[in-house]
Amino acid sequence: MTTIESLAEDIISRTLSKGATDIHLIPRKTDYFMQIRQFGSLLPFQKFSMYEGERLVSHLKFMASMDIGERRKPQSGSFSMNVQNTPLSLRVSTLPTAHSKESLVIRILPQEHSIPIQELSLYPNAANKLLSLSKYSHGMIILTGPTNSGKTTTLYSLVQYCSSVLNRNVITLEDPVERQQETLLQVQVNEKAGITYSAGLKAILRHDPDIIMVGEVRDRETAEISIQAALSGHLVLTTMHTRDAKGAIYRLLELGVQWHEIEQTLIAVSAQRLINLTCPFCGTQCKNACGNNKGRKRAAVYELLTGSALNSVLREANGESVHYRYPHLKELLSKGVALGFVSEQEYEKWIQEES
């Protein structure tokens, strides 16, 4: 194994052991600076010489089947490897910078079994509600939130529950497949091979699915495909980038989906955030000798919009004047502070990010 291969594997191994989800390689005037995202925060990690940094970027691009000679355009790719007996899927993205060098980001996606939703959620009643909603025979459930809010983890947890516990045929349509699951039939969008979202969905509908998972609604085509799948008598689970739960309804309208189609298909919208939990031993910041290494350090908080509240928001989106109320993220986080699960510093940090 060459030196640069050893260096790349060592970096990924060390960042994985620290619970990092992303690796950033940033070019500067005289060197490369590496940061890792750990529990939602970017932390400095290591520096490399310009020569090492360039070789590292080229090696990772080669591993991800990207064009090593092209440095002027953004690129993306992925590859898999085993580190510390853990199978990983690594998504690689590059961007050209003002220094005529490339910045590279790696998203680390462990391919372990999905975490049960009961272990993800801060509040058990939210987990139970999501599991109950997944028992519907048809309709659409949307999970929303910003990047790194845990949407994909929640999505896989739900479809894994539907497959293994409810014994339903789950087929996914993803671009790309983020986590390989043996109990699911996963289809990856590949436009060069003719597998577009539209063609993929038509093929899936002929494959007797009970549940269809669409990785993300990101444009008009995927929005229409998801709605049509739900209207055809299937349960559709998908994700979307919106600030809160009701924002998903307005986003669908912006993408050209008719109001009556949303009203007929939408079962629930869940907006979520990942929150750093207060350590029972150390308080807000864990020390190196903390005995809580196996305890939960983060949990998801879910703002659930369903039932009468969902109907009220739909009427509001249709121009009616209505009054409704449901627990918002701010209230749920305040409750976490009152119960001692969330620190006031974490709550204030979240407020600043949302404002």
C-alpha positions, -999 to 999 in steps of 0.1 A, spaced: 0 0 0 14 34 -10 20 63 14 -9 84 2 -33 54 4 -22 48 40 -27 85 48 -62 85 34 -72 54 53 -56 67 85 -76 100 82 -109 82 77 -102 58 105 -93 85 130 -123 107 121 -146 77 123 -134 69 158 -143 105 168 -178 101 156 -173 126 127 -198 128 99 -179 149 74 -143 157 64 -133 190 49 -100 195 30 -96 233 24 -67 247 3 -49 278 16 -20 298 1 7 275 14 -10 244 28 -42 224 31 -63 227 63 -85 198 74 -117 201 95 -141 175 107 -178 179 116 -184 163 150 -218 164 167 -229 192 143 -198 215 148 -168 220 126 -135 214 144 -99 219 133 -82 185 128 -49 186 109 -27 205 84 -10 191 53 17 205 30 4 217 -4 20 186 -20 3 162 4 -30 180 1 -30 179 -37 -20 142 -37 -47 134 -12 -74 152 -32 -63 134 -64 -63 100 -47 -98 105 -32 -111 117 -66 -97 86 -82 -113 63 -56 -146 81 -62 -144 76 -100 -140 113 -107 -120 130 -134 -86 136 -118 -75 160 -146 -105 183 -143 -99 209 -116 -120 238 -129 -155 223 -125 -173 209 -94 -175 171 -93 -191 145 -71 -187 108 -67 -187 80 -41 -169 48 -31 -171 22 -4 -144 8 20 -141 -11 53 -125 7 82 -122 -8 117 -144 -36 106 -171 -11 97 -184 -9 61 -186 27 50 -200 46 20 -181 78 13 -196 106 -8 -170 129 -22 -176 164 -35 -151 189 -49 -152 227 -56 -126 249 -73 -114 278 -52 -99 312 -56 -64 297 -49 -68 276 -82 -69 245 -60 -98 222 -52 -116 220 -19 -129 185 -11 -156 173 13 -163 137 23 -196 126 38 -191 95 59 -221 71 58 -217 40 80 -235 11 64 -246 -5 97 -282 -16 104 -306 13 108 -310 27 143 -345 21 157 -366 53 157 -371 49 195 -334 54 200 -333 84 177 -361 105 191 -357 125 223 -394 120 230 -409 85 229 -444 98 219 -429 113 186 -413 80 178 -445 61 184 -465 85 163 -440 82 133 -442 44 136 -480 46 137 -481 68 105 -459 43 87 -487 17 89 -509 36 65 -515 17 32 -513 48 10 -504 85 10 -472 105 15 -451 113 45 -424 140 42 -394 144 65 -379 179 64 -350 197 79 -316 213 70 -285 194 60 -271 173 89 -305 172 107 -308 134 105 -335 131 79 -318 102 61 -313 83 93 -349 87 103 -360 78 68 -340 45 67 -352 37 102 -388 40 92 -385 19 60 -365 -7 79 -393 -9 104 -419 -13 76 -398 -40 59 -387 -61 89 -416 -56 114 -446 -49 91 -434 -73 64 -441 -49 36 -424 -47 3 -402 -16 3 -385 -3 -28 -363 28 -28 -355 52 -55 -324 72 -46 -297 95 -61 -274 81 -49 -281 51 -26 -268 64 7 -270 32 29 -271 -3 15 -297 -24 33 -301 -61 25 -338 -61 35 -347 -34 10 -348 -34 -28 -328 -3 -37 -328 14 -71 -302 41 -79 -309 68 -104 -285 66 -133 -295 89 -161 -267 77 -184 -282 42 -182 -318 56 -187 -328 52 -151 -343 86 -144 -367 93 -116 -396 90 -140 -384 57 -156 -374 43 -123 -408 49 -107 -427 34 -137 -405 2 -133 -410 2 -95 -448 4 -98 -447 -28 -119 -428 -45 -91 -456 -49 -66 -444 -24 -40 -462 -16 -8 -440 13 1 -419 35 -21 -391 56 -7 -380 86 -28 -346 98 -15 -354 136 -18 -379 159 -34 -356 184 -50 -374 196 -82 -407 196 -100 -401 161 -115 -395 143 -82 -424 162 -66 -448 151 -93 -435 115 -93 -439 112 -55 -475 126 -57 -484 102 -85 -470 72 -66 -491 82 -36 -522 87 -57 -517 52 -72 -524 35 -39 -489 33 -23 -473 47 8 -445 72 -2 -418 83 22 -395 111 12 -374 141 24 -373 178 16 -354 208 26 -377 233 44 -373 253 76 -404 239 93 -432 213 88 -458 236 71 -431 249 48 -432 216 29 -468 223 18 -459 257 3 -428 242 -13 -449 215 -30 -472 243 -43 -441 262 -56 -430 231 -75 -463 230 -94 -482 203 -74 -519 210 -73 -535 218 -39 -561 191 -42 -534 165 -50 -516 175 -18 -549 174 2 -556 139 -11 -521 124 -5 -503 141 24 -506 122 57 -479 140 77 -449 163 76 -421 160 102 -396 188 107 -366 176 127 -333 188 143 -304 170 159 -297 182 193 -266 177 215 -277 162 248 -265 172 282 -240 146 295 -251 132 329 -215 131 341 -198 162 325 -227 186 319 -226 205 286 -191 194 274 -178 158 277 -142 155 290 -117 130 277 -122 106 306 -160 107 304 -177 74 313 -206 81 290 -189 69 258 -217 44 250 -245 68 260 -265 89 236 -248 122 228 -274 134 203 -311 129 197 -337 141 172 -365 164 180 -396 161 157 -421 188 149 -451 166 137 -478 181 115 -507 157 110 -544 152 116 -565 184 122 -534 206 124 -524 194 89 -559 200 76 -558 236 90 -525 243 73 -538 230 40 -568 252 43 -545 282 51 -525 274 20 -557 274 0 -564 310 11 -587 303 40 -584 321 74 -580 295 101 -566 292 136 -546 261 146 -519 250 170 -494 222 172 -461 218 191 -433 237 172 -396 229 174 -390 259 197 -415 246 223 -402 211 221 -366 223 227 -378 244 256 -393 213 271 -360 195 267 -342 223 286 -368 221 314 -364 184 317 -326 187 318 -319 168 285 -308 200 266 -285 227 279 -295 264 277 -263 269 256 -275 244 231 -310 260 230 -295 295 225 -272 282 198 -303 267 180 -322 300 183 -293 319 167 -290 295 138 -328 297 131 -330 335 133 
